[in-house]
Amino acid sequence: MKFKSLLLGSAAGLIAVGGAQAADLPVKAKAVEYVKICSLYGAGFYYMPGTDTCIKFGGYVRADLLGNTNSDYGIGQGAPGGANNRLDNYYQTRARMDFNVDTRTATEYGVVRTYADMVFSWDSQSVTGSSPSAFSTGSATLGLYHAFIQFAGFTFGRTVSIFDAPWQSYPAGGPDFLPGGSNNVTGVNQVAYTADFGQGITGSVALQDLTTAAGGQSNLWNVTGFTSASAAGAALIQGNYGVSDWGGTRVPDIVGAIRVDQAWGLAQVSVAAHNIHPAYYGTTEITGHPDDKWGWAVQGALSIKNIPTGAGDSINLQAVYTDGASRYNFQSLFPQNIFIYGGSGIAFQSIGFAGISDGVFGLGTGVDTVKTWGFRGGYTHNWSPNWASSIYGAYAQLKYGNTGKALICANFVAALAPSNGLAGCNPDFNLAVIGGNVVWTPVKNLAFTADVSYVWLDQKFSGTIGPTAGTANLAVAKPAATYELKDQGNLQLLLRAQRNF
């Protein structure tokens, strides 16, 4: 019994000692990383755990329904939208998600910023020919609108052009195809530097690669060898006045801008120099080539805010002139070849077409540059915190030089004149757009928009063409027939729901 008591007592003592030692040991708490708000750069930024870098996520989800166009708020032209027959869609739909990431870090050299904006879209199918199998399959598309680094006043990467007005080509909402100034809302690759002079005055210079913009460079017509009557004729009535015959890149566009931001609004003047580098007259090196030539553009933009009609109301205006740099007027989302069919009282149907170019050359000639001018503007009125409406308009003119016009018309007459009633050949044109919209915002960051616009193509060809093989346009099921050369118009509608986050 004494031995048993001693054994149990010893065991109890050891347990007590062990418990005391365990209680004396320090207990390490589990590490917890808290997400902290970063107030240095505005709302929505957070510190990335374990770093001094602030990050912000944003974007939107959008649903569009379009009427009388075969692209997301496009003109309603080309194949198949300009056919105005059983091949074109009466409506078009798009579902889109935009996602952007913004990071900023304070350093001894200033803030280092990176920004990326990715867009995912799914659009309606459209017909690309006259057979049932010509429907596009329809698939998701990815766009990279912005991807840049900013440091010490420099910007490296892809973003909007410093030539652009802040509202791009949307002075008061509206469609994607307004002429009258540049628009690189989907980005262009560049290196830029911006200096802040104080008092709201900034100056910027940039080298930008226009070939990386949404539509790339405009056409550069080579009319040499463009002589087959049927092939040339079919191409001509689709707005192709030759072969777009660019050489490789040599010099990026050189762009500069001065901008003044004040409480009343802003004013901006932009200039650009654009290198025209043609390929060869023929298909091989020994055929020779025209010399390079420089095109240029100048643009002015003005925004007036808080006008007497109401708080938040604004007027945005801009005007542009180009010589050999047509993309700075007929911007990156504007089609560079246009054709629209319509009715006629004197022929099978009517057609209006236009081709946009930086210049024209033929065998042994230099580049004859194309001159354009245009303007656009819009007015937005806020009826209440939940309702706003806008009106907008745009107008642009394009003129070919005498040499370029003669080269184009020689081909036009050769391909389409033998059996037609052509009264006048002139590839110049004017284009006007007018429209308006209503926006309802029932709650913050949720908007419903209805927008209607009308576009008018004022082309300068006159008379009739055909019937020749060259008047057939199988891309939109048009037969060889007699067509009246006539101005054309198109009305389109946009209905949109958008949630920003």
C-alpha positions as CSV (number, residue, x, y, z in Angstrom):
1,M,0.0,0.0,0.0
2,K,2.8,2.4,0.9
3,F,4.5,1.6,-2.5
4,K,1.3,2.1,-4.4
5,S,0.7,5.5,-2.7
6,L,4.2,6.6,-3.5
7,L,3.8,5.6,-7.2
8,L,0.5,7.5,-7.6
9,G,1.9,10.6,-5.8
10,S,5.0,10.7,-8.0
11,A,2.8,10.4,-11.2
12,A,0.5,13.3,-10.0
13,G,3.6,15.4,-9.2
14,L,5.0,14.8,-12.7
15,I,1.7,15.8,-14.3
16,A,1.5,18.9,-12.3
17,V,5.0,19.9,-13.1
18,G,4.5,19.2,-16.9
19,G,1.3,21.3,-16.8
20,A,3.1,24.2,-15.2
21,Q,5.9,24.0,-17.7
22,A,3.4,24.0,-20.6
23,A,1.5,27.0,-19.2
24,D,4.8,28.9,-19.0
25,L,5.7,28.3,-22.6
26,P,4.9,31.3,-25.0
27,V,2.0,30.7,-27.4
28,K,2.6,32.1,-30.9
29,A,-0.5,33.6,-32.4
30,K,-1.4,32.8,-36.0
31,A,-0.4,35.6,-38.4
32,V,-3.3,37.6,-39.9
33,E,-2.8,39.8,-42.9
34,Y,-5.4,42.6,-42.9
35,V,-6.3,44.4,-46.1
36,K,-5.8,48.1,-45.5
37,I,-7.5,51.0,-47.3
38,C,-5.1,53.2,-49.3
39,S,-6.3,56.7,-49.3
40,L,-3.4,58.2,-51.3
41,Y,-4.9,57.9,-54.7
42,G,-8.7,58.2,-54.2
43,A,-11.5,55.8,-53.4
44,G,-11.3,52.1,-54.2
45,F,-7.5,51.6,-53.6
46,Y,-6.2,49.0,-51.1
47,Y,-2.6,48.1,-50.0
48,M,-1.5,44.8,-51.5
49,P,-0.7,42.7,-48.3
50,G,2.9,42.8,-47.4
51,T,3.8,45.7,-49.8
52,D,3.5,49.5,-50.0
53,T,1.8,49.2,-53.4
54,C,-1.8,50.2,-53.7
55,I,-4.2,48.4,-56.1
56,K,-7.7,49.1,-57.5
57,F,-10.0,46.8,-59.6
58,G,-12.8,48.2,-61.7
59,G,-14.7,47.8,-64.9
60,Y,-18.2,47.3,-66.2
61,V,-20.7,44.8,-67.6
62,R,-22.7,45.9,-70.7
63,A,-25.5,44.5,-72.8
64,D,-26.2,46.2,-76.2
65,L,-29.1,45.8,-78.7
66,L,-28.5,47.5,-82.0
67,G,-31.0,48.2,-84.8
68,N,-30.3,48.5,-88.5
69,T,-26.6,47.9,-88.3
70,N,-24.3,44.8,-88.5
71,S,-21.7,46.0,-86.0
72,D,-21.9,47.5,-82.5
73,Y,-23.2,50.9,-83.3
74,G,-21.5,51.1,-86.7
75,I,-22.6,52.9,-89.8
76,G,-24.6,50.0,-91.3
77,Q,-22.4,49.7,-94.5
78,G,-20.2,47.3,-96.2
79,A,-20.7,43.5,-96.2
80,P,-23.3,42.7,-95.2
81,G,-24.7,45.9,-93.5
82,G,-24.7,48.0,-96.6
83,A,-26.5,45.4,-98.7
84,N,-30.0,46.3,-97.6
85,N,-31.2,42.9,-98.6
86,R,-31.8,39.5,-97.0
87,L,-28.2,39.1,-96.0
88,D,-27.9,41.9,-93.5
89,N,-29.1,41.7,-89.9
90,Y,-32.0,43.9,-88.8
91,Y,-30.6,43.8,-85.3
92,Q,-27.3,43.1,-83.6
93,T,-26.4,42.2,-80.0
94,R,-23.3,42.3,-77.8
95,A,-22.5,41.2,-74.3
96,R,-19.3,42.7,-72.9
97,M,-17.2,42.7,-69.8
98,D,-14.5,45.2,-69.1
99,F,-11.9,44.6,-66.3
100,N,-9.2,47.0,-65.4
101,V,-6.3,46.9,-62.8
102,D,-4.6,50.0,-61.5
103,T,-1.5,49.8,-59.3
104,R,0.5,52.7,-57.8
105,T,3.6,52.9,-55.6
106,A,5.2,56.0,-54.1
107,T,8.9,56.2,-54.7
108,E,11.7,58.8,-54.3
109,Y,11.2,59.5,-58.1
110,G,7.4,60.0,-57.7
111,V,4.5,57.6,-58.2
112,V,5.1,54.5,-60.4
113,R,1.8,53.5,-62.0
114,T,0.7,50.5,-64.1
115,Y,-2.7,50.2,-65.7
116,A,-4.3,47.5,-67.8
117,D,-7.8,47.3,-69.3
118,M,-9.1,44.1,-70.8
119,V,-12.4,43.8,-72.7
120,F,-14.2,40.5,-73.4
121,S,-17.1,40.6,-75.9
122,W,-19.5,38.3,-77.7
123,D,-21.3,39.6,-80.7
124,S,-24.1,38.5,-83.0
125,Q,-23.2,36.4,-86.0
126,S,-23.2,38.1,-89.4
127,V,-23.3,36.9,-93.0
128,T,-20.0,37.3,-94.8
129,G,-21.1,36.0,-98.2
130,S,-24.2,34.9,-100.2
131,S,-24.2,31.2,-99.1
132,P,-25.7,29.8,-95.9
133,S,-22.3,28.5,-94.8
134,A,-21.0,32.1,-94.9
135,F,-22.3,32.9,-91.4
136,S,-19.5,33.7,-89.0
137,T,-19.4,31.2,-86.1
138,G,-19.7,33.8,-83.4
139,S,-17.2,33.7,-80.6
140,A,-15.8,35.6,-77.7
141,T,-13.2,38.2,-78.5
142,L,-10.5,39.8,-76.3
143,G,-9.4,43.4,-76.5
144,L,-6.5,45.0,-74.7
145,Y,-7.3,48.7,-74.6
146,H,-4.7,49.8,-72.1
147,A,-1.4,48.3,-70.9
148,F,1.1,50.9,-69.8
149,I,3.6,52.0,-67.2
150,Q,3.9,55.6,-66.0
151,F,7.0,56.9,-64.3
152,A,8.4,60.4,-63.8
153,G,6.1,61.9,-66.5
154,F,6.8,59.1,-69.0
155,T,4.2,56.7,-70.3
156,F,5.4,53.4,-71.9
157,G,2.9,51.0,-73.5
158,R,-0.7,51.1,-74.9
159,T,-3.2,53.8,-74.1
160,V,-5.2,56.7,-75.8
161,S,-3.2,59.1,-78.0
162,I,-2.2,62.5,-76.6
163,F,-3.6,63.9,-79.9
164,D,-7.1,62.8,-78.9
165,A,-9.7,65.0,-77.1
166,P,-10.5,63.7,-73.6
167,W,-13.9,62.5,-74.8
168,Q,-12.4,60.7,-77.8
169,S,-15.1,60.6,-80.5
170,Y,-18.0,60.8,-78.0
171,P,-18.6,64.5,-77.4
172,A,-22.0,63.6,-76.0
173,G,-22.2,59.9,-76.2
174,G,-23.2,58.6,-79.6
175,P,-21.9,56.0,-82.1
176,D,-18.4,54.7,-82.7
177,F,-18.1,56.2,-86.2
178,L,-18.2,60.0,-85.7
179,P,-15.6,61.6,-87.9
180,G,-14.2,65.1,-87.2
181,G,-11.1,64.2,-85.1
182,S,-9.0,61.3,-83.8
183,N,-10.2,58.6,-81.5
184,N,-7.9,55.9,-80.0
185,V,-10.3,54.8,-77.3
186,T,-9.1,51.2,-77.8
187,G,-5.4,52.3,-77.4
188,V,-2.3,52.8,-79.5
189,N,1.2,51.7,-78.6
190,Q,3.5,54.6,-77.7
191,V,6.1,56.3,-75.7
192,A,5.0,59.7,-74.3
193,Y,6.2,62.4,-71.9
194,T,3.9,64.9,-70.2
195,A,5.3,68.0,-68.4
196,D,3.1,69.9,-65.8
197,F,3.7,73.6,-66.0
198,G,1.2,74.4,-63.2
199,Q,-2.0,76.4,-63.3
200,G,-3.6,73.5,-65.1
201,I,-1.3,73.8,-68.1
202,T,0.4,70.6,-69.5
203,G,2.4,69.8,-72.5
204,S,3.0,66.3,-74.0
205,V,5.0,64.8,-76.8
206,A,4.8,61.2,-78.0
207,L,6.1,58.7,-80.5
208,Q,3.2,56.4,-81.4
209,D,2.8,53.4,-83.7
210,L,-0.4,54.0,-85.7
211,T,-0.3,50.5,-87.1
212,T,-1.3,49.3,-83.6
213,A,-4.5,51.4,-83.5
214,A,-7.8,49.6,-83.9
215,G,-8.0,50.2,-87.6
216,G,-4.3,50.7,-88.3
217,Q,-3.3,53.2,-90.9
218,S,-5.6,54.4,-93.6
219,N,-5.3,53.2,-97.2
220,L,-2.4,54.2,-99.5
221,W,-3.7,53.6,-103.0
222,N,-1.4,52.1,-105.7
223,V,-3.4,52.1,-108.9
224,T,-0.7,50.4,-110.9
225,G,-2.0,47.1,-112.5
226,F,-5.5,47.7,-111.2
227,T,-6.9,47.2,-114.7
228,S,-9.0,44.0,-114.9
229,A,-12.4,45.3,-115.8
230,S,-14.4,42.8,-113.7
231,A,-12.1,42.7,-110.7
232,A,-11.3,46.4,-110.7
233,G,-15.0,47.3,-111.2
234,A,-16.2,45.2,-108.3
235,A,-13.5,46.6,-106.0
236,L,-14.2,50.2,-107.1
237,I,-17.8,50.1,-106.1
238,Q,-16.8,48.8,-102.7
239,G,-14.6,51.9,-102.1
240,N,-11.3,50.3,-103.1
241,Y,-9.6,52.6,-105.6
242,G,-6.4,50.6,-105.8
243,V,-4.3,48.3,-103.7
244,S,-3.4,49.6,-100.3
245,D,0.3,49.4,-100.8
246,W,2.2,50.3,-97.6
247,G,5.9,49.5,-97.0
248,G,7.2,48.5,-93.6
249,T,7.3,50.9,-90.7
250,R,10.2,53.4,-90.7
251,V,9.3,56.3,-88.4
252,P,6.6,56.4,-85.7
253,D,4.1,59.2,-85.7
254,I,5.4,62.3,-83.9
255,V,2.7,63.9,-81.8
256,G,2.5,66.9,-79.6
257,A,-0.2,68.6,-77.5
258,I,-0.7,71.6,-75.2
259,R,-3.7,71.4,-72.8
260,V,-5.3,73.8,-70.3
261,D,-7.6,72.5,-67.6
262,Q,-9.6,75.0,-65.6
263,A,-12.8,75.1,-63.6
264,W,-14.7,76.3,-66.7
265,G,-13.5,73.4,-68.8
266,L,-10.5,72.7,-71.0
267,A,-8.8,73.7,-74.3
268,Q,-6.3,71.6,-76.2
269,V,-4.3,72.0,-79.4
270,S,-2.7,68.8,-81.0
271,V,-0.4,68.3,-83.9
272,A,0.9,65.1,-85.6
273,A,3.5,64.2,-88.3
274,H,2.9,60.9,-90.1
275,N,5.4,59.2,-92.3
276,I,4.1,57.8,-95.6
277,H,6.3,54.9,-96.7
278,P,5.1,53.2,-99.9
279,A,6.1,49.8,-101.1
280,Y,6.7,49.2,-104.8
281,Y,5.0,50.2,-108.1
282,G,4.8,46.6,-109.1
283,T,5.2,43.2,-107.4
284,T,9.0,43.2,-107.3
285,E,11.9,45.5,-106.2
286,I,13.0,46.2,-109.7
287,T,9.7,48.0,-110.5
288,G,10.8,50.9,-108.3
289,H,8.9,52.9,-105.7
290,P,7.8,56.5,-104.9
291,D,9.8,58.5,-102.3
292,D,8.6,58.7,-98.8
293,K,6.4,61.7,-97.9
294,W,5.3,63.3,-94.6
295,G,1.7,63.8,-93.8
296,W,0.4,66.0,-90.9
297,A,-2.6,66.9,-88.9
298,V,-3.7,69.6,-86.5
299,Q,-6.6,69.6,-84.1
300,G,-8.3,71.9,-81.6
301,A,-10.6,70.9,-78.8
302,L,-12.7,72.9,-76.4
303,S,-14.9,71.8,-73.5
304,I,-17.2,74.2,-71.6
305,K,-18.6,72.9,-68.3
306,N,-21.3,74.0,-65.8
307,I,-23.0,76.2,-68.4
308,P,-26.1,78.2,-67.3
309,T,-28.6,75.5,-68.5
310,G,-27.9,73.4,-65.4
311,A,-25.3,71.8,-63.1
312,G,-23.1,69.3,-64.8
313,D,-24.2,70.4,-68.3
314,S,-21.4,70.6,-70.9
315,I,-20.6,71.4,-74.5
316,N,-17.7,69.6,-76.2
317,L,-16.3,70.8,-79.6
318,Q,-13.4,69.9,-81.8
319,A,-12.1,70.5,-85.3
320,V,-9.3,68.9,-87.4
321,Y,-7.4,69.4,-90.6
322,T,-5.2,66.7,-92.2
323,D,-2.9,66.4,-95.2
324,G,-1.7,62.8,-95.8
325,A,-2.9,61.7,-92.4
326,S,-6.6,60.9,-92.8
327,R,-6.8,58.6,-89.7
328,Y,-6.7,61.7,-87.5
329,N,-10.0,62.8,-89.0
330,F,-11.7,59.5,-90.0
331,Q,-10.6,57.9,-86.8
332,S,-9.6,54.4,-85.8
333,L,-13.2,53.1,-85.5
334,F,-14.3,54.6,-88.7
335,P,-14.5,52.3,-91.8
336,Q,-11.9,53.1,-94.4
337,N,-14.0,51.7,-97.3
338,I,-17.7,52.4,-97.5
339,F,-20.6,51.1,-99.7
340,I,-24.3,51.3,-99.2
341,Y,-27.1,50.2,-101.6
342,G,-30.5,51.8,-101.8
343,G,-33.5,52.1,-104.1
344,S,-33.6,53.8,-107.5
345,G,-36.3,55.0,-109.9
346,I,-34.1,54.7,-113.0
347,A,-32.0,51.6,-112.4
348,F,-32.0,48.2,-110.7
349,Q,-30.8,49.8,-107.5
350,S,-28.6,52.7,-106.4
351,I,-25.2,52.7,-104.7
352,G,-23.1,55.2,-102.8
353,F,-19.4,54.4,-102.0
354,A,-16.3,56.1,-100.7
355,G,-12.7,55.2,-100.1
356,I,-10.4,56.9,-97.5
357,S,-6.7,57.2,-98.1
358,D,-3.5,59.0,-97.0
359,G,-2.4,59.3,-100.6
360,V,-2.4,57.9,-104.2
361,F,0.4,56.9,-106.6
362,G,0.7,55.2,-110.0
363,L,3.6,53.9,-112.1
364,G,6.3,56.5,-112.0
365,T,4.5,59.1,-109.9
366,G,5.1,60.3,-106.4
367,V,2.5,60.1,-103.6
368,D,-0.3,62.6,-104.1
369,T,-1.6,63.2,-100.6
370,V,-5.3,63.4,-99.6
371,K,-6.6,66.4,-97.7
372,T,-9.5,66.3,-95.2
373,W,-11.2,68.5,-92.6
374,G,-13.9,67.9,-90.1
375,F,-15.6,68.8,-86.9
376,R,-17.8,67.3,-84.2
377,G,-19.5,68.4,-81.1
378,G,-22.2,67.6,-78.5
379,Y,-24.3,69.1,-75.8
380,T,-25.3,67.2,-72.6
381,H,-28.1,68.4,-70.3
382,N,-28.8,66.9,-66.8
383,W,-32.6,67.0,-66.1
384,S,-32.1,65.5,-62.7
385,P,-29.7,63.3,-60.9
386,N,-31.3,60.3,-62.6
387,W,-32.0,61.6,-66.1
388,A,-29.8,63.2,-68.8
389,S,-30.1,63.7,-72.5
390,S,-27.6,64.7,-75.3
391,I,-27.5,65.9,-78.9
392,Y,-24.4,65.5,-81.1
393,G,-23.3,65.9,-84.7
394,A,-20.3,65.6,-86.9
395,Y,-19.3,66.5,-90.4
396,A,-16.2,65.7,-92.5
397,Q,-14.9,66.3,-96.0
398,L,-12.3,64.4,-98.0
399,K,-10.6,65.7,-101.2
400,Y,-8.2,63.8,-103.5
401,G,-5.4,65.8,-105.3
402,N,-5.6,66.4,-109.0
403,T,-3.1,63.6,-109.8
404,G,-4.7,61.1,-107.5
405,K,-8.1,61.9,-108.8
406,A,-7.0,61.4,-112.4
407,L,-5.4,58.1,-111.6
408,I,-8.5,56.8,-109.9
409,C,-10.9,58.0,-112.6
410,A,-8.8,56.5,-115.4
411,N,-9.3,53.1,-113.8
412,F,-13.0,53.8,-113.0
413,V,-13.8,54.7,-116.6
414,A,-11.8,51.7,-118.0
415,A,-13.5,49.2,-115.7
416,L,-17.1,50.6,-115.6
417,A,-17.6,53.1,-118.4
418,P,-18.0,51.0,-121.6
419,S,-21.8,50.5,-121.3
420,N,-22.9,52.9,-118.7
421,G,-24.4,56.4,-118.2
422,L,-21.5,57.8,-116.1
423,A,-22.0,61.6,-115.9
424,G,-19.1,62.4,-113.6
425,C,-16.2,60.7,-111.8
426,N,-15.1,62.2,-108.6
427,P,-13.9,60.2,-105.6
428,D,-14.3,63.1,-103.1
429,F,-17.0,62.9,-100.5
430,N,-18.6,64.5,-97.5
431,L,-20.2,62.6,-94.6
432,A,-22.5,63.9,-91.9
433,V,-23.9,62.4,-88.7
434,I,-26.5,63.7,-86.3
435,G,-28.1,62.0,-83.3
436,G,-29.2,62.2,-79.7
437,N,-29.7,60.0,-76.6
438,V,-31.5,59.7,-73.3
439,V,-29.8,58.1,-70.2
440,W,-31.6,56.9,-67.1
441,T,-29.6,56.2,-64.0
442,P,-32.0,54.7,-61.5
443,V,-29.2,53.9,-59.0
444,K,-25.5,54.8,-58.8
445,N,-23.3,53.1,-61.5
446,L,-26.3,51.6,-63.4
447,A,-27.4,53.2,-66.6
448,F,-29.9,52.5,-69.4
449,T,-29.3,54.3,-72.7
450,A,-31.4,54.8,-75.8
451,D,-29.4,56.5,-78.7
452,V,-30.6,57.2,-82.3
453,S,-28.3,58.5,-85.0
454,Y,-28.5,59.2,-88.8
455,V,-25.6,59.2,-91.2
456,W,-25.5,60.7,-94.6
457,L,-22.9,59.9,-97.3
458,D,-22.7,62.7,-99.9
459,Q,-20.7,61.1,-102.7
460,K,-19.6,62.9,-105.8
461,F,-20.0,60.3,-108.5
462,S,-23.0,60.8,-110.8
463,G,-25.0,59.0,-113.5
464,T,-25.3,55.2,-113.8
465,I,-22.9,52.3,-114.2
466,G,-23.4,48.9,-115.8
467,P,-24.6,46.5,-116.7
468,T,-21.0,45.0,-116.7
469,A,-19.4,42.1,-114.9
470,G,-17.6,44.7,-112.8
471,T,-20.9,45.9,-111.2
472,A,-21.5,42.5,-109.6
473,N,-20.8,42.4,-105.9
474,L,-21.1,38.8,-104.8
475,A,-20.1,39.6,-101.2
476,V,-23.6,41.0,-100.8
477,A,-25.4,39.0,-103.5
478,K,-25.6,41.9,-106.0
479,P,-25.9,40.9,-109.7
480,A,-24.3,42.6,-112.7
481,A,-26.9,45.2,-113.4
482,T,-27.3,49.0,-113.9
483,Y,-26.9,50.9,-110.7
484,E,-27.6,54.6,-110.1
485,L,-24.7,56.5,-108.4
486,K,-26.5,58.2,-105.6
487,D,-26.1,59.6,-102.0
488,Q,-27.1,57.2,-99.3
489,G,-28.2,57.5,-95.7
490,N,-28.8,55.1,-92.8
491,L,-30.6,55.3,-89.5
492,Q,-29.5,53.2,-86.5
493,L,-30.5,52.6,-82.9
494,L,-28.6,51.6,-79.8
495,L,-30.3,50.3,-76.6
496,R,-27.8,49.7,-73.8
497,A,-27.7,48.6,-70.2
498,Q,-24.4,49.1,-68.3
499,R,-23.3,48.4,-64.7
500,N,-20.0,49.9,-63.6
501,F,-18.1,48.5,-60.7
